[in-house]
Amino acid sequence: MDSLLQDLRYALRSLRRSPGFALIAILTLGLGLAVNTTVFSVINGILLRPLPVPHPEQLTVLATKQKGDGDYQMFSYLDYQDVTRDTTQVFSDVFG
């Protein structure tokens, strides 16, 4: 235990002698913790928690694909309106 206290006192003395290094080290640790917390919060909210819908296994992502192109493209607002019109009875609900 005495060795730990001596090491802590030595570390504090060293940081007091070079305040610039101490400031940079503290800012780096704080920034790293903030980024880590933010990334975890986003991943937790999007991937780890279940979606707030009654039957998430029935969700479907709609996209358009043009002939000869391997990539899917996003819907335009007009396409979205076509899907959500009352004449379409395929989906129980649509959101975008």
Secondary structure as UniProt FT lines:
FT   HELIX           2..17
FT   HELIX           19..43
FT   HELIX           44..48
FT   HELIX           56..58
FT   STRAND          64..65
FT   TURN            67..68
FT   STRAND          72..73
FT   HELIX           77..84
FT   TURN            86..87
//
